[in-house]
Every structure is written in C-alpha cells, then in structure tokens.
Amino acid sequence: MLNKIVLTMASLRLFSGTLEIAAALLMLRFNQIEKALLVNTGLALAGPLILLSTTTIGLVGIAEKLSFGKMLWVVAGVSCIFIGILKK
C-alpha cells in the first residue's frame, strides 16, 4: 500500500510533468516566438508553486520524525532555493 503523502507528492509531480508536455505542444501548435514565450512564462510561475507544494507536503509528513534543529536546516535550505530562483 502506498503512503498517502508519497502518493500526493508523486501526483503533483505527474501533474507538473503533464503541464510541461502540454506547454511544449502548445508552443509547437502556435509556432510563434511571442506565444511560446508567453507559455514558457506560465510554466515559470507554475514550477516554483509545485516545488513549494511538494516540499511542504513532504515536510508535513516527516515533521514528527525530525528534531527542531533539523527542521530549521530544511527550512533554511528551501528558503535558499527560493531566494536563488526569485532573486534578480
């Protein structure tokens, strides 16, 4: 039997992959650079949201197994990832 948290995380990643494939197909269908960039921009917004959602679900699942100190390190690491993504 699959763990519900793992199943939810995997489902989000499958959804993310489906979005990527759909976006690539849209780019090919539109066959215009401007529209392809618009589709790509939408993916740039969806990617971090899915990363954050998946990470949050995973952290909730292991929260009872981690010490407070280790949880702070995980939060610091995720924060660094987002600072690196969003920093201009």
PDB file with one MODEL, atoms N, CA, C and O in Angstrom:
MODEL        1
ATOM      1  N   MET A   1       0.836  -1.178   0.000  1.00  0.00           N
ATOM      2  CA  MET A   1       0.000   0.000   0.000  1.00  0.00           C
ATOM      3  C   MET A   1       0.882   1.243   0.000  1.00  0.00           C
ATOM      4  O   MET A   1       1.868   1.313   0.734  1.00  0.00           O
ATOM      5  N   LEU A   2       0.524   2.219  -0.825  1.00  0.00           N
ATOM      6  CA  LEU A   2       1.312   3.441  -0.935  1.00  0.00           C
ATOM      7  C   LEU A   2       1.002   4.403   0.198  1.00  0.00           C
ATOM      8  O   LEU A   2      -0.139   4.526   0.644  1.00  0.00           O
ATOM      9  N   ASN A   3       2.036   5.074   0.647  1.00  0.00           N
ATOM     10  CA  ASN A   3       1.885   6.115   1.639  1.00  0.00           C
ATOM     11  C   ASN A   3       1.121   7.282   1.000  1.00  0.00           C
ATOM     12  O   ASN A   3       1.430   7.679  -0.123  1.00  0.00           O
ATOM     13  N   LYS A   4       0.135   7.831   1.704  1.00  0.00           N
ATOM     14  CA  LYS A   4      -0.698   8.908   1.149  1.00  0.00           C
ATOM     15  C   LYS A   4       0.116  10.154   0.825  1.00  0.00           C
ATOM     16  O   LYS A   4      -0.145  10.830  -0.170  1.00  0.00           O
ATOM     17  N   ILE A   5       1.089  10.454   1.655  1.00  0.00           N
ATOM     18  CA  ILE A   5       1.909  11.639   1.411  1.00  0.00           C
ATOM     19  C   ILE A   5       2.770  11.449   0.173  1.00  0.00           C
ATOM     20  O   ILE A   5       2.887  12.355  -0.652  1.00  0.00           O
ATOM     21  N   VAL A   6       3.369  10.283   0.045  1.00  0.00           N
ATOM     22  CA  VAL A   6       4.187   9.993  -1.134  1.00  0.00           C
ATOM     23  C   VAL A   6       3.312  10.008  -2.393  1.00  0.00           C
ATOM     24  O   VAL A   6       3.724  10.527  -3.431  1.00  0.00           O
ATOM     25  N   LEU A   7       2.124   9.447  -2.300  1.00  0.00           N
ATOM     26  CA  LEU A   7       1.200   9.446  -3.436  1.00  0.00           C
ATOM     27  C   LEU A   7       0.824  10.869  -3.837  1.00  0.00           C
ATOM     28  O   LEU A   7       0.758  11.181  -5.026  1.00  0.00           O
ATOM     29  N   THR A   8       0.579  11.726  -2.861  1.00  0.00           N
ATOM     30  CA  THR A   8       0.238  13.119  -3.154  1.00  0.00           C
ATOM     31  C   THR A   8       1.413  13.849  -3.800  1.00  0.00           C
ATOM     32  O   THR A   8       1.233  14.590  -4.766  1.00  0.00           O
ATOM     33  N   MET A   9       2.611  13.640  -3.268  1.00  0.00           N
ATOM     34  CA  MET A   9       3.793  14.272  -3.843  1.00  0.00           C
ATOM     35  C   MET A   9       4.027  13.796  -5.272  1.00  0.00           C
ATOM     36  O   MET A   9       4.320  14.603  -6.155  1.00  0.00           O
ATOM     37  N   ALA A  10       3.901  12.503  -5.501  1.00  0.00           N
ATOM     38  CA  ALA A  10       4.087  11.954  -6.849  1.00  0.00           C
ATOM     39  C   ALA A  10       3.014  12.474  -7.803  1.00  0.00           C
ATOM     40  O   ALA A  10       3.294  12.753  -8.969  1.00  0.00           O
ATOM     41  N   SER A  11       1.798  12.602  -7.309  1.00  0.00           N
ATOM     42  CA  SER A  11       0.707  13.120  -8.149  1.00  0.00           C
ATOM     43  C   SER A  11       0.976  14.555  -8.577  1.00  0.00           C
ATOM     44  O   SER A  11       0.722  14.922  -9.724  1.00  0.00           O
ATOM     45  N   LEU A  12       1.490  15.368  -7.656  1.00  0.00           N
ATOM     46  CA  LEU A  12       1.837  16.747  -8.018  1.00  0.00           C
ATOM     47  C   LEU A  12       2.924  16.778  -9.082  1.00  0.00           C
ATOM     48  O   LEU A  12       2.872  17.585 -10.010  1.00  0.00           O
ATOM     49  N   ARG A  13       3.904  15.900  -8.945  1.00  0.00           N
ATOM     50  CA  ARG A  13       4.982  15.850  -9.944  1.00  0.00           C
ATOM     51  C   ARG A  13       4.475  15.343 -11.300  1.00  0.00           C
ATOM     52  O   ARG A  13       4.915  15.824 -12.344  1.00  0.00           O
ATOM     53  N   LEU A  14       3.560  14.383 -11.287  1.00  0.00           N
ATOM     54  CA  LEU A  14       2.956  13.932 -12.541  1.00  0.00           C
ATOM     55  C   LEU A  14       2.165  15.066 -13.193  1.00  0.00           C
ATOM     56  O   LEU A  14       2.215  15.251 -14.409  1.00  0.00           O
ATOM     57  N   PHE A  15       1.439  15.819 -12.371  1.00  0.00           N
ATOM     58  CA  PHE A  15       0.707  16.979 -12.873  1.00  0.00           C
ATOM     59  C   PHE A  15       1.666  17.993 -13.483  1.00  0.00           C
ATOM     60  O   PHE A  15       1.401  18.546 -14.551  1.00  0.00           O
ATOM     61  N   SER A  16       2.782  18.234 -12.800  1.00  0.00           N
ATOM     62  CA  SER A  16       3.789  19.167 -13.295  1.00  0.00           C
ATOM     63  C   SER A  16       4.351  18.706 -14.642  1.00  0.00           C
ATOM     64  O   SER A  16       4.512  19.505 -15.564  1.00  0.00           O
ATOM     65  N   GLY A  17       4.642  17.427 -14.740  1.00  0.00           N
ATOM     66  CA  GLY A  17       5.156  16.883 -15.989  1.00  0.00           C
ATOM     67  C   GLY A  17       4.139  16.995 -17.120  1.00  0.00           C
ATOM     68  O   GLY A  17       4.494  17.276 -18.265  1.00  0.00           O
ATOM     69  N   THR A  18       2.876  16.773 -16.786  1.00  0.00           N
ATOM     70  CA  THR A  18       1.808  16.904 -17.779  1.00  0.00           C
ATOM     71  C   THR A  18       1.707  18.344 -18.262  1.00  0.00           C
ATOM     72  O   THR A  18       1.499  18.592 -19.449  1.00  0.00           O
ATOM     73  N   LEU A  19       1.854  19.297 -17.338  1.00  0.00           N
ATOM     74  CA  LEU A  19       1.850  20.712 -17.724  1.00  0.00           C
ATOM     75  C   LEU A  19       3.001  21.024 -18.679  1.00  0.00           C
ATOM     76  O   LEU A  19       2.831  21.754 -19.655  1.00  0.00           O
ATOM     77  N   GLU A  20       4.159  20.470 -18.389  1.00  0.00           N
ATOM     78  CA  GLU A  20       5.331  20.699 -19.247  1.00  0.00           C
ATOM     79  C   GLU A  20       5.093  20.172 -20.661  1.00  0.00           C
ATOM     80  O   GLU A  20       5.402  20.846 -21.644  1.00  0.00           O
ATOM     81  N   ILE A  21       4.544  18.967 -20.752  1.00  0.00           N
ATOM     82  CA  ILE A  21       4.276  18.379 -22.066  1.00  0.00           C
ATOM     83  C   ILE A  21       3.207  19.181 -22.801  1.00  0.00           C
ATOM     84  O   ILE A  21       3.335  19.444 -23.997  1.00  0.00           O
ATOM     85  N   ALA A  22       2.147  19.570 -22.084  1.00  0.00           N
ATOM     86  CA  ALA A  22       1.081  20.366 -22.704  1.00  0.00           C
ATOM     87  C   ALA A  22       1.630  21.707 -23.189  1.00  0.00           C
ATOM     88  O   ALA A  22       1.247  22.180 -24.259  1.00  0.00           O
ATOM     89  N   ALA A  23       2.509  22.312 -22.426  1.00  0.00           N
ATOM     90  CA  ALA A  23       3.099  23.587 -22.823  1.00  0.00           C
ATOM     91  C   ALA A  23       3.951  23.429 -24.083  1.00  0.00           C
ATOM     92  O   ALA A  23       3.909  24.273 -24.978  1.00  0.00           O
ATOM     93  N   ALA A  24       4.715  22.355 -24.146  1.00  0.00           N
ATOM     94  CA  ALA A  24       5.534  22.111 -25.340  1.00  0.00           C
ATOM     95  C   ALA A  24       4.643  21.920 -26.571  1.00  0.00           C
ATOM     96  O   ALA A  24       4.950  22.426 -27.650  1.00  0.00           O
ATOM     97  N   LEU A  25       3.556  21.198 -26.402  1.00  0.00           N
ATOM     98  CA  LEU A  25       2.635  21.001 -27.526  1.00  0.00           C
ATOM     99  C   LEU A  25       1.975  22.313 -27.950  1.00  0.00           C
ATOM    100  O   LEU A  25       1.782  22.562 -29.140  1.00  0.00           O
ATOM    101  N   LEU A  26       1.632  23.146 -26.973  1.00  0.00           N
ATOM    102  CA  LEU A  26       1.068  24.461 -27.307  1.00  0.00           C
ATOM    103  C   LEU A  26       2.068  25.317 -28.073  1.00  0.00           C
ATOM    104  O   LEU A  26       1.708  25.986 -29.042  1.00  0.00           O
ATOM    105  N   MET A  27       3.314  25.295 -27.640  1.00  0.00           N
ATOM    106  CA  MET A  27       4.348  26.055 -28.341  1.00  0.00           C
ATOM    107  C   MET A  27       4.456  25.609 -29.795  1.00  0.00           C
ATOM    108  O   MET A  27       4.549  26.433 -30.704  1.00  0.00           O
ATOM    109  N   LEU A  28       4.442  24.304 -29.998  1.00  0.00           N
ATOM    110  CA  LEU A  28       4.518  23.781 -31.359  1.00  0.00           C
ATOM    111  C   LEU A  28       3.278  24.150 -32.176  1.00  0.00           C
ATOM    112  O   LEU A  28       3.381  24.466 -33.362  1.00  0.00           O
ATOM    113  N   ARG A  29       2.116  24.110 -31.543  1.00  0.00           N
ATOM    114  CA  ARG A  29       0.874  24.435 -32.244  1.00  0.00           C
ATOM    115  C   ARG A  29       0.822  25.911 -32.639  1.00  0.00           C
ATOM    116  O   ARG A  29       0.440  26.239 -33.762  1.00  0.00           O
ATOM    117  N   PHE A  30       1.208  26.807 -31.712  1.00  0.00           N
ATOM    118  CA  PHE A  30       1.186  28.238 -32.015  1.00  0.00           C
ATOM    119  C   PHE A  30       2.245  28.615 -33.042  1.00  0.00           C
ATOM    120  O   PHE A  30       2.006  29.458 -33.906  1.00  0.00           O
ATOM    121  N   ASN A  31       3.416  27.992 -32.947  1.00  0.00           N
ATOM    122  CA  ASN A  31       4.507  28.202 -33.890  1.00  0.00           C
ATOM    123  C   ASN A  31       4.887  29.678 -34.026  1.00  0.00           C
ATOM    124  O   ASN A  31       5.231  30.143 -35.112  1.00  0.00           O
ATOM    125  N   GLN A  32       4.819  30.416 -32.897  1.00  0.00           N
ATOM    126  CA  GLN A  32       5.209  31.828 -32.873  1.00  0.00           C
ATOM    127  C   GLN A  32       6.053  32.061 -31.623  1.00  0.00           C
ATOM    128  O   GLN A  32       5.715  31.599 -30.534  1.00  0.00           O
ATOM    129  N   ILE A  33       7.143  32.777 -31.800  1.00  0.00           N
ATOM    130  CA  ILE A  33       8.065  33.000 -30.684  1.00  0.00           C
ATOM    131  C   ILE A  33       7.379  33.731 -29.540  1.00  0.00           C
ATOM    132  O   ILE A  33       7.560  33.365 -28.378  1.00  0.00           O
ATOM    133  N   GLU A  34       6.599  34.755 -29.848  1.00  0.00           N
ATOM    134  CA  GLU A  34       5.946  35.547 -28.799  1.00  0.00           C
ATOM    135  C   GLU A  34       5.008  34.681 -27.953  1.00  0.00           C
ATOM    136  O   GLU A  34       5.006  34.776 -26.726  1.00  0.00           O
ATOM    137  N   LYS A  35       4.222  33.848 -28.608  1.00  0.00           N
ATOM    138  CA  LYS A  35       3.285  32.992 -27.886  1.00  0.00           C
ATOM    139  C   LYS A  35       4.015  31.897 -27.119  1.00  0.00           C
ATOM    140  O   LYS A  35       3.594  31.508 -26.029  1.00  0.00           O
ATOM    141  N   ALA A  36       5.103  31.404 -27.687  1.00  0.00           N
ATOM    142  CA  ALA A  36       5.902  30.387 -26.997  1.00  0.00           C
ATOM    143  C   ALA A  36       6.507  30.975 -25.717  1.00  0.00           C
ATOM    144  O   ALA A  36       6.560  30.300 -24.689  1.00  0.00           O
ATOM    145  N   LEU A  37       6.959  32.218 -25.779  1.00  0.00           N
ATOM    146  CA  LEU A  37       7.493  32.874 -24.587  1.00  0.00           C
ATOM    147  C   LEU A  37       6.405  33.082 -23.539  1.00  0.00           C
ATOM    148  O   LEU A  37       6.665  32.957 -22.342  1.00  0.00           O
ATOM    149  N   LEU A  38       5.201  33.395 -23.976  1.00  0.00           N
ATOM    150  CA  LEU A  38       4.087  33.560 -23.054  1.00  0.00           C
ATOM    151  C   LEU A  38       3.771  32.245 -22.337  1.00  0.00           C
ATOM    152  O   LEU A  38       3.555  32.228 -21.125  1.00  0.00           O
ATOM    153  N   VAL A  39       3.745  31.155 -23.087  1.00  0.00           N
ATOM    154  CA  VAL A  39       3.508  29.832 -22.493  1.00  0.00           C
ATOM    155  C   VAL A  39       4.633  29.489 -21.522  1.00  0.00           C
ATOM    156  O   VAL A  39       4.386  28.971 -20.433  1.00  0.00           O
ATOM    157  N   ASN A  40       5.850  29.776 -21.915  1.00  0.00           N
ATOM    158  CA  ASN A  40       7.003  29.495 -21.057  1.00  0.00           C
ATOM    159  C   ASN A  40       6.948  30.296 -19.763  1.00  0.00           C
ATOM    160  O   ASN A  40       7.339  29.796 -18.708  1.00  0.00           O
ATOM    161  N   THR A  41       6.469  31.523 -19.832  1.00  0.00           N
ATOM    162  CA  THR A  41       6.335  32.349 -18.636  1.00  0.00           C
ATOM    163  C   THR A  41       5.342  31.728 -17.657  1.00  0.00           C
ATOM    164  O   THR A  41       5.558  31.746 -16.445  1.00  0.00           O
ATOM    165  N   GLY A  42       4.261  31.184 -18.188  1.00  0.00           N
ATOM    166  CA  GLY A  42       3.295  30.492 -17.332  1.00  0.00           C
ATOM    167  C   GLY A  42       3.932  29.319 -16.605  1.00  0.00           C
ATOM    168  O   GLY A  42       3.644  29.076 -15.433  1.00  0.00           O
ATOM    169  N   LEU A  43       4.789  28.602 -17.295  1.00  0.00           N
ATOM    170  CA  LEU A  43       5.497  27.485 -16.661  1.00  0.00           C
ATOM    171  C   LEU A  43       6.452  27.975 -15.580  1.00  0.00           C
ATOM    172  O   LEU A  43       6.633  27.316 -14.556  1.00  0.00           O
ATOM    173  N   ALA A  44       7.056  29.124 -15.812  1.00  0.00           N
ATOM    174  CA  ALA A  44       7.981  29.673 -14.815  1.00  0.00           C
ATOM    175  C   ALA A  44       7.255  30.001 -13.521  1.00  0.00           C
ATOM    176  O   ALA A  44       7.858  29.961 -12.449  1.00  0.00           O
ATOM    177  N   LEU A  45       5.978  30.322 -13.604  1.00  0.00           N
ATOM    178  CA  LEU A  45       5.191  30.582 -12.397  1.00  0.00           C
ATOM    179  C   LEU A  45       4.739  29.282 -11.743  1.00  0.00           C
ATOM    180  O   LEU A  45       4.716  29.174 -10.517  1.00  0.00           O
ATOM    181  N   ALA A  46       4.383  28.304 -12.557  1.00  0.00           N
ATOM    182  CA  ALA A  46       3.861  27.041 -12.023  1.00  0.00           C
ATOM    183  C   ALA A  46       4.955  26.216 -11.345  1.00  0.00           C
ATOM    184  O   ALA A  46       4.701  25.574 -10.326  1.00  0.00           O
ATOM    185  N   GLY A  47       6.152  26.227 -11.893  1.00  0.00           N
ATOM    186  CA  GLY A  47       7.241  25.404 -11.370  1.00  0.00           C
ATOM    187  C   GLY A  47       7.533  25.624  -9.889  1.00  0.00           C
ATOM    188  O   GLY A  47       7.512  24.667  -9.115  1.00  0.00           O
ATOM    189  N   PRO A  48       7.807  26.865  -9.477  1.00  0.00           N
ATOM    190  CA  PRO A  48       8.074  27.104  -8.049  1.00  0.00           C
ATOM    191  C   PRO A  48       6.885  26.780  -7.148  1.00  0.00           C
ATOM    192  O   PRO A  48       7.069  26.336  -6.015  1.00  0.00           O
ATOM    193  N   LEU A  49       5.681  26.999  -7.638  1.00  0.00           N
ATOM    194  CA  LEU A  49       4.499  26.675  -6.824  1.00  0.00           C
ATOM    195  C   LEU A  49       4.399  25.175  -6.579  1.00  0.00           C
ATOM    196  O   LEU A  49       4.061  24.738  -5.479  1.00  0.00           O
ATOM    197  N   ILE A  50       4.689  24.399  -7.598  1.00  0.00           N
ATOM    198  CA  ILE A  50       4.642  22.950  -7.436  1.00  0.00           C
ATOM    199  C   ILE A  50       5.790  22.485  -6.549  1.00  0.00           C
ATOM    200  O   ILE A  50       5.608  21.588  -5.726  1.00  0.00           O
ATOM    201  N   LEU A  51       6.963  23.079  -6.703  1.00  0.00           N
ATOM    202  CA  LEU A  51       8.094  22.755  -5.827  1.00  0.00           C
ATOM    203  C   LEU A  51       7.747  23.049  -4.376  1.00  0.00           C
ATOM    204  O   LEU A  51       7.989  22.224  -3.496  1.00  0.00           O
ATOM    205  N   LEU A  52       7.184  24.215  -4.128  1.00  0.00           N
ATOM    206  CA  LEU A  52       6.825  24.587  -2.769  1.00  0.00           C
ATOM    207  C   LEU A  52       5.757  23.654  -2.203  1.00  0.00           C
ATOM    208  O   LEU A  52       5.849  23.230  -1.051  1.00  0.00           O
ATOM    209  N   SER A  53       4.752  23.337  -3.004  1.00  0.00           N
ATOM    210  CA  SER A  53       3.676  22.449  -2.540  1.00  0.00           C
ATOM    211  C   SER A  53       4.207  21.059  -2.207  1.00  0.00           C
ATOM    212  O   SER A  53       3.892  20.501  -1.156  1.00  0.00           O
ATOM    213  N   THR A  54       5.012  20.507  -3.107  1.00  0.00           N
ATOM    214  CA  THR A  54       5.560  19.173  -2.899  1.00  0.00           C
ATOM    215  C   THR A  54       6.462  19.138  -1.664  1.00  0.00           C
ATOM    216  O   THR A  54       6.392  18.206  -0.863  1.00  0.00           O
ATOM    217  N   THR A  55       7.301  20.153  -1.519  1.00  0.00           N
ATOM    218  CA  THR A  55       8.200  20.217  -0.371  1.00  0.00           C
ATOM    219  C   THR A  55       7.417  20.359   0.931  1.00  0.00           C
ATOM    220  O   THR A  55       7.739  19.717   1.930  1.00  0.00           O
ATOM    221  N   THR A  56       6.387  21.205   0.911  1.00  0.00           N
ATOM    222  CA  THR A  56       5.571  21.401   2.115  1.00  0.00           C
ATOM    223  C   THR A  56       4.894  20.105   2.524  1.00  0.00           C
ATOM    224  O   THR A  56       4.890  19.752   3.704  1.00  0.00           O
ATOM    225  N   ILE A  57       4.326  19.398   1.567  1.00  0.00           N
ATOM    226  CA  ILE A  57       3.664  18.129   1.870  1.00  0.00           C
ATOM    227  C   ILE A  57       4.669  17.135   2.454  1.00  0.00           C
ATOM    228  O   ILE A  57       4.367  16.444   3.427  1.00  0.00           O
ATOM    229  N   GLY A  58       5.851  17.064   1.868  1.00  0.00           N
ATOM    230  CA  GLY A  58       6.888  16.171   2.386  1.00  0.00           C
ATOM    231  C   GLY A  58       7.327  16.544   3.793  1.00  0.00           C
ATOM    232  O   GLY A  58       7.518  15.670   4.638  1.00  0.00           O
ATOM    233  N   LEU A  59       7.487  17.843   4.049  1.00  0.00           N
ATOM    234  CA  LEU A  59       7.901  18.291   5.382  1.00  0.00           C
ATOM    235  C   LEU A  59       6.838  17.997   6.425  1.00  0.00           C
ATOM    236  O   LEU A  59       7.151  17.620   7.554  1.00  0.00           O
ATOM    237  N   VAL A  60       5.587  18.171   6.045  1.00  0.00           N
ATOM    238  CA  VAL A  60       4.500  17.837   6.974  1.00  0.00           C
ATOM    239  C   VAL A  60       4.554  16.345   7.309  1.00  0.00           C
ATOM    240  O   VAL A  60       4.319  15.943   8.448  1.00  0.00           O
ATOM    241  N   GLY A  61       4.867  15.532   6.295  1.00  0.00           N
ATOM    242  CA  GLY A  61       4.927  14.089   6.508  1.00  0.00           C
ATOM    243  C   GLY A  61       6.048  13.633   7.420  1.00  0.00           C
ATOM    244  O   GLY A  61       5.916  12.624   8.113  1.00  0.00           O
ATOM    245  N   ILE A  62       7.157  14.369   7.426  1.00  0.00           N
ATOM    246  CA  ILE A  62       8.285  13.946   8.267  1.00  0.00           C
ATOM    247  C   ILE A  62       8.475  14.830   9.490  1.00  0.00           C
ATOM    248  O   ILE A  62       9.425  14.642  10.250  1.00  0.00           O
ATOM    249  N   ALA A  63       7.585  15.787   9.685  1.00  0.00           N
ATOM    250  CA  ALA A  63       7.748  16.750  10.790  1.00  0.00           C
ATOM    251  C   ALA A  63       7.892  16.062  12.134  1.00  0.00           C
ATOM    252  O   ALA A  63       8.688  16.503  12.963  1.00  0.00           O
ATOM    253  N   GLU A  64       7.154  15.007  12.370  1.00  0.00           N
ATOM    254  CA  GLU A  64       7.229  14.348  13.673  1.00  0.00           C
ATOM    255  C   GLU A  64       8.507  13.538  13.845  1.00  0.00           C
ATOM    256  O   GLU A  64       8.867  13.183  14.968  1.00  0.00           O
ATOM    257  N   LYS A  65       9.193  13.244  12.751  1.00  0.00           N
ATOM    258  CA  LYS A  65      10.419  12.456  12.818  1.00  0.00           C
ATOM    259  C   LYS A  65      11.675  13.317  12.921  1.00  0.00           C
ATOM    260  O   LYS A  65      12.742  12.815  13.273  1.00  0.00           O
ATOM    261  N   LEU A  66      11.555  14.614  12.615  1.00  0.00           N
ATOM    262  CA  LEU A  66      12.721  15.496  12.638  1.00  0.00           C
ATOM    263  C   LEU A  66      12.777  16.293  13.931  1.00  0.00           C
ATOM    264  O   LEU A  66      11.754  16.677  14.498  1.00  0.00           O
ATOM    265  N   SER A  67      13.998  16.528  14.374  1.00  0.00           N
ATOM    266  CA  SER A  67      14.168  17.419  15.526  1.00  0.00           C
ATOM    267  C   SER A  67      13.941  18.858  15.060  1.00  0.00           C
ATOM    268  O   SER A  67      13.958  19.145  13.864  1.00  0.00           O
ATOM    269  N   PHE A  68      13.732  19.740  16.008  1.00  0.00           N
ATOM    270  CA  PHE A  68      13.505  21.143  15.675  1.00  0.00           C
ATOM    271  C   PHE A  68      14.691  21.734  14.908  1.00  0.00           C
ATOM    272  O   PHE A  68      14.507  22.481  13.947  1.00  0.00           O
ATOM    273  N   GLY A  69      15.902  21.395  15.341  1.00  0.00           N
ATOM    274  CA  GLY A  69      17.108  21.901  14.681  1.00  0.00           C
ATOM    275  C   GLY A  69      17.208  21.456  13.232  1.00  0.00           C
ATOM    276  O   GLY A  69      17.544  22.250  12.354  1.00  0.00           O
ATOM    277  N   LYS A  70      16.916  20.187  12.984  1.00  0.00           N
ATOM    278  CA  LYS A  70      16.975  19.685  11.608  1.00  0.00           C
ATOM    279  C   LYS A  70      15.886  20.321  10.748  1.00  0.00           C
ATOM    280  O   LYS A  70      16.103  20.589   9.566  1.00  0.00           O
ATOM    281  N   MET A  71      14.715  20.564  11.340  1.00  0.00           N
ATOM    282  CA  MET A  71      13.640  21.215  10.601  1.00  0.00           C
ATOM    283  C   MET A  71      14.047  22.629  10.195  1.00  0.00           C
ATOM    284  O   MET A  71      13.720  23.083   9.099  1.00  0.00           O
ATOM    285  N   LEU A  72      14.772  23.331  11.091  1.00  0.00           N
ATOM    286  CA  LEU A  72      15.262  24.663  10.746  1.00  0.00           C
ATOM    287  C   LEU A  72      16.235  24.619   9.575  1.00  0.00           C
ATOM    288  O   LEU A  72      16.206  25.495   8.710  1.00  0.00           O
ATOM    289  N   TRP A  73      17.106  23.594   9.540  1.00  0.00           N
ATOM    290  CA  TRP A  73      18.030  23.454   8.419  1.00  0.00           C
ATOM    291  C   TRP A  73      17.286  23.216   7.107  1.00  0.00           C
ATOM    292  O   TRP A  73      17.653  23.768   6.070  1.00  0.00           O
ATOM    293  N   VAL A  74      16.246  22.397   7.155  1.00  0.00           N
ATOM    294  CA  VAL A  74      15.452  22.137   5.948  1.00  0.00           C
ATOM    295  C   VAL A  74      14.771  23.421   5.476  1.00  0.00           C
ATOM    296  O   VAL A  74      14.785  23.729   4.284  1.00  0.00           O
ATOM    297  N   VAL A  75      14.178  24.166   6.403  1.00  0.00           N
ATOM    298  CA  VAL A  75      13.509  25.423   6.046  1.00  0.00           C
ATOM    299  C   VAL A  75      14.526  26.417   5.485  1.00  0.00           C
ATOM    300  O   VAL A  75      14.232  27.127   4.524  1.00  0.00           O
ATOM    301  N   ALA A  76      15.705  26.469   6.071  1.00  0.00           N
ATOM    302  CA  ALA A  76      16.759  27.354   5.564  1.00  0.00           C
ATOM    303  C   ALA A  76      17.162  26.956   4.142  1.00  0.00           C
ATOM    304  O   ALA A  76      17.363  27.817   3.286  1.00  0.00           O
ATOM    305  N   GLY A  77      17.276  25.672   3.899  1.00  0.00           N
ATOM    306  CA  GLY A  77      17.639  25.203   2.559  1.00  0.00           C
ATOM    307  C   GLY A  77      16.580  25.542   1.519  1.00  0.00           C
ATOM    308  O   GLY A  77      16.902  26.003   0.424  1.00  0.00           O
ATOM    309  N   VAL A  78      15.334  25.317   1.859  1.00  0.00           N
ATOM    310  CA  VAL A  78      14.238  25.643   0.933  1.00  0.00           C
ATOM    311  C   VAL A  78      14.204  27.153   0.695  1.00  0.00           C
ATOM    312  O   VAL A  78      13.967  27.604  -0.426  1.00  0.00           O
ATOM    313  N   SER A  79      14.440  27.923   1.745  1.00  0.00           N
ATOM    314  CA  SER A  79      14.470  29.387   1.603  1.00  0.00           C
ATOM    315  C   SER A  79      15.579  29.811   0.638  1.00  0.00           C
ATOM    316  O   SER A  79      15.378  30.695  -0.194  1.00  0.00           O
ATOM    317  N   CYS A  80      16.733  29.185   0.753  1.00  0.00           N
ATOM    318  CA  CYS A  80      17.845  29.500  -0.164  1.00  0.00           C
ATOM    319  C   CYS A  80      17.476  29.182  -1.611  1.00  0.00           C
ATOM    320  O   CYS A  80      17.832  29.928  -2.524  1.00  0.00           O
ATOM    321  N   ILE A  81      16.773  28.090  -1.816  1.00  0.00           N
ATOM    322  CA  ILE A  81      16.341  27.740  -3.174  1.00  0.00           C
ATOM    323  C   ILE A  81      15.434  28.829  -3.721  1.00  0.00           C
ATOM    324  O   ILE A  81      15.618  29.268  -4.856  1.00  0.00           O
ATOM    325  N   PHE A  82      14.468  29.271  -2.946  1.00  0.00           N
ATOM    326  CA  PHE A  82      13.550  30.292  -3.429  1.00  0.00           C
ATOM    327  C   PHE A  82      14.226  31.649  -3.610  1.00  0.00           C
ATOM    328  O   PHE A  82      13.891  32.386  -4.538  1.00  0.00           O
ATOM    329  N   ILE A  83      15.162  31.985  -2.745  1.00  0.00           N
ATOM    330  CA  ILE A  83      15.904  33.234  -2.923  1.00  0.00           C
ATOM    331  C   ILE A  83      16.694  33.167  -4.235  1.00  0.00           C
ATOM    332  O   ILE A  83      16.754  34.146  -4.979  1.00  0.00           O
ATOM    333  N   GLY A  84      17.291  32.020  -4.508  1.00  0.00           N
ATOM    334  CA  GLY A  84      18.037  31.855  -5.749  1.00  0.00           C
ATOM    335  C   GLY A  84      17.145  31.907  -6.978  1.00  0.00           C
ATOM    336  O   GLY A  84      17.557  32.425  -8.017  1.00  0.00           O
ATOM    337  N   ILE A  85      15.943  31.386  -6.880  1.00  0.00           N
ATOM    338  CA  ILE A  85      15.020  31.384  -8.021  1.00  0.00           C
ATOM    339  C   ILE A  85      14.478  32.787  -8.267  1.00  0.00           C
ATOM    340  O   ILE A  85      14.414  33.242  -9.409  1.00  0.00           O
ATOM    341  N   LEU A  86      14.093  33.462  -7.204  1.00  0.00           N
ATOM    342  CA  LEU A  86      13.378  34.734  -7.333  1.00  0.00           C
ATOM    343  C   LEU A  86      14.296  35.947  -7.376  1.00  0.00           C
ATOM    344  O   LEU A  86      13.848  37.036  -7.735  1.00  0.00           O
ATOM    345  N   LYS A  87      15.565  35.791  -7.020  1.00  0.00           N
ATOM    346  CA  LYS A  87      16.499  36.904  -6.994  1.00  0.00           C
ATOM    347  C   LYS A  87      16.795  37.366  -8.420  1.00  0.00           C
ATOM    348  O   LYS A  87      17.060  36.550  -9.303  1.00  0.00           O
ATOM    349  N   LYS A  88      16.749  38.664  -8.633  1.00  0.00           N
ATOM    350  CA  LYS A  88      17.003  39.194  -9.985  1.00  0.00           C
ATOM    351  C   LYS A  88      18.356  39.814 -10.087  1.00  0.00           C
ATOM    352  O   LYS A  88      18.731  40.307 -11.152  1.00  0.00           O
TER     353      LYS A  88
ENDMDL
END
